[in-house]
Amino acid sequence: MADLAARGESPEVLFWVGCAGAFDDRYKRVTRAFVRILEHVGVKYAVLGMEESCTGDPAKRAGNEFLFQMQAATNIATLDGYGIKTIVTACPHCFNTIKNEYPALGGNYEVIHHSTFLQQLINDGRVKVQGGESYKGRRITFHDSCYLGRANDIYEAPREVLAALDADLVEMKRSKANGLCCGAGGAQMFKEPERGKKDINVERTEEALATLDGDAAALEALLGVEGGNAGATPSPKKADNGIIAVGCPFCMTMMSDGVKNKERESSVQVFDLAELIASAEGLNA
């Protein structure tokens, strides 16, 4: 962004990378995939680079309002200094914080989650979803991020993006407004879970796997995190080459760990929406 500003230029959008997109090895792949899409369609974008700081979401969820306001004020000063108007991000936590909580501190921007941005690019014909890997007929189930869905009522954009892949999109019983959290919200991402009968991400992964497998019995057996492992019986019928799609770095980590817990890495993969579109467009490095 500093380089653009030095030339007297402004970006069409500022891509807010986020902590996970910058530092988490797995989610760096999502950052690269989304940037390849932006460059492919000719979107003039910029990133803050070293000037980008954490939005303050984890601090606020953990109860440290003072730290949150310090981080937010720093970011707002940086964004306003560059005259930023439109921000796109692949993290629902960053999206929710900048969109809904920065205005109270003077930071007012148009904030777009990358699922909505990708949907717009597809609807405008700028992304044609062809020339790369084919997902036709592959079973995909989408896990709703809490901060994208219930907090901001964005349910259809990610599903329309997946529909463009011409895949077999199957919905989990607990989806959209009734979706189940991956277990990482509220700053839980950064600590071990409290002692209980079952971790939330394991419960959610069991539901995703049973949905991909088409295993009605396993779905009915799921008793929730208070019900222990009664629903964890492996299905004799397992989906091959199934995909759990996500639109959040926290969900990516929790669902991936759940798939590993169930020892299904060889048959089920977890991908972000941007990775799927980049792959279908033939843009993967």
N, C-alpha and C positions, 0 to 999 in steps of 0.2 A: 504494500500500500504506500509506503514511504517513497518508493521509486516512482510510482504513478503520480503521486502528489508533486514530486520534484519536477516532473515534466508538465505539470499543470493539467493533468488528466484525471478523470473520475471513472470508477468502475460501474458497470451495469448493476452488479451485485457484489457485496462483500461476503466471501465464504468464511463463516465462523467455524474453524476447524474443531475446537474443543479440546479438552485435556486428553480424552481417549483417542481422538483422531490424530493427535500429535505424538502421544507417548506409548499407547498400547499397541504392541506389535500386530495383533490381529486386526484392530480397527484402523491401523495405518493403511491396510489394503483397501478398506472402504473409502478412505480419504483419496487414495490414488485413483480408485475406480470413478469416483464422482468428478474429480478434476479432469480425468480423461474425457468424460462425457461433456463437461463444460467446454473444453478445448475443441472437441469434435464438432460441436454445434455452433461454435464461434461466440460463446457468451464472454463478454469482457468482464472478468472477475479480478478480485484482489484478495489477499489475505494479510492479516496484521503481522504475521510472523512472530518475532520476539516481543512485539508490543501487545500481543493477545495474552490476557491473564484469565484465570478461571472465573467463570461467571459468578461464583459464590453460592451456587446451588447446594453443594454438599455442606457448606458451612451453615447455611440457613436451615436445611433439613435437620442438621445435628443440633440446632438450637443456638448457634453463635451468630446472632443478628448483627452484632458489632462488626465482626469479620466480613460478613456478607456485604454490609453497606460500604465498607472500605474497598472491597474488591469491585463492587458495582460502580462506585464513584470513579474509580480509576479507569474502568472500561468505558464508562460514559464520556469521560473527559477525552479519551483517545478517539472514540467514535465521532464525537461532535467536532473534535479538532480537525478531522478529515472530511467532515460534512457528509457522513454516511447516512443514507436514507433507507436502503434495502439490504437486509441480511438474510442469507440462506445458511442453514446448518443441518448436519446429519444427526444431531443429538437432540432428542426431545426434551432433555433436561435443560440444555442451553436454550432451546427454542422457548420453552415455557417461562424460564426466568427472564430472558431479555424481553419477550413479548408482553408478559403479564405483570412482572414485578419491577422492571426498570422504569416504567413510566412514572411511578410514584416518587422516583428519585431524579426525575427530569430527563430520562432517556426514552425518547419516543421514536420508534423505527417500524418499518414494515418488516416483519419477521416471517420467513417462510421455511417450513420443514422440507427437507429434500424430497420426501415422497410427493408432496404437492408440486414442487418444482419439476420433478420428473414427469408427473402427470401432465403438466402444462406443456412440456416439451414434446411429449408423445401426441397430445391432442392437436398441437400446432403443426405436427408433421416434421418437426426438426429431429426427432429421434424416431427411427422407423423400425427398430427392433428386428433387424435382419442382417445377414452377412456373417453372423457368428454362430455360437452354439445354439442348437435347437432345444427348446424345452417342451415341445409339443407332446402332450400326453403324460408328462412327468407329474407326479403327485406333489403338490406344494400346499402347506398349511401356513397361514400367517398368524404370528403372535402379536397381539395388540400391546403396544407400550402404554403404560398408564398415563404418562404425561402427554402422549400424543392423542390417545383416545379419550378416556374419561375426563382428563383435565382440559382438553382443547377440542373435543368433539370431531377429531379427524379420523374417520374410519374408512371412507370410500376411496380416498386418494391412493393409499398403498394397494388396495385391492384392484383398482383400475390399472395401476402399473403392472401388477402381476397378470391381469387379464390380457395385457398386450403380449405376453409371452406365449399365449395359446396353450398354457399348461392346464392340468387338471387341479383346479383350486378347491381344496376341501376345507370346510370350516370346523374348528373345534367347537365342542358343545358350549364351552365358556369362551365366548368371543364378543367383540365390540364392547358395548356398555357393560356386559356381564363377564368380560375377560378376567383372567386370573393373573395377578402380578407375578413377575419372574422372581421376585424376592430380593431385588437389589435397590428398590426405591427407598426414599427417606434416609439416605446416607448409609443404608445397610450394605451397600456394595463394599464398604471399606472396613467391615468388621465381620467376625465370625457370627453365625446365627445363634440365637438363644437355644438352649436345649429343648428339644421337642421330639415328637415321634417321627417326623419326616420333614426334610427341607422343602421349602416352597418350590424351588426350581426343579427338584426331582418330581414333585407332584405335577407340575406344569409340563415337564418333558414327557412324563408317562402319558399324559393326555394327548400331547402332540404326536407321539409315536403310535398310540392306539388309533388316532384319527388317520394317520398315514397308512397304517396297516389295515384299516377298515374293520377293526376288532371291536364290535359292539359290546361284547362281554367284558372286555378289559375296561372299556369306558364306564360301563355300569358298575364295575367293581371299585372304581376310584372313590375313596371315602373322604378325601381331603386331608390336609396336613394333620388334623387331630385324629384321623383314623388309622394312623400307622402305615404299614406297608402292605395292607391287604390287597391293594390294587396293583402291586408290583409284579404279579406273576407274568413271566414272559409269554408273549403270544406265539403260538405255533406258526402263525401266518405273519410274515414280516415284509414290509415294503422294501423294495430294492431301489436304490437311487432316489429315495425320497428327499424332500427339502423342507426345512423349517425356515421360513423367511422372517426377518426382523427388520426394524427400522430404528434401532437404538443400540449404542455400544454396551450399555449395562445388560440389556436383554441378550445381546450376542454372547457375552461372557457366561451368563447364567444358563442359557439354553445349551451352549456348547459343553459346559461342565455337566449338565444333565445328561446329554447324549453319551458323554464319556462314562458317566456313572452307570448307565444302562448298557454299556459296551456295544453301542450301535454305530460307532464312527465309520465302519466299513459300508454301511447301507444307508445312512442318513447324514446329510450335511446341513450346516447352518450358514445361511448367507444373508447379507444385507441386500436391500432392494437395488442399491446402486451397483453392487457386484453383479447381480443377475442381469440388469439392463446392459451394463458394459460388456459382459460376456456375450449376450445375445446380439449386440451391435458389432462384435468382433473387435473390441477395444482393449481387451486384456493384454497386459504386457507379457 
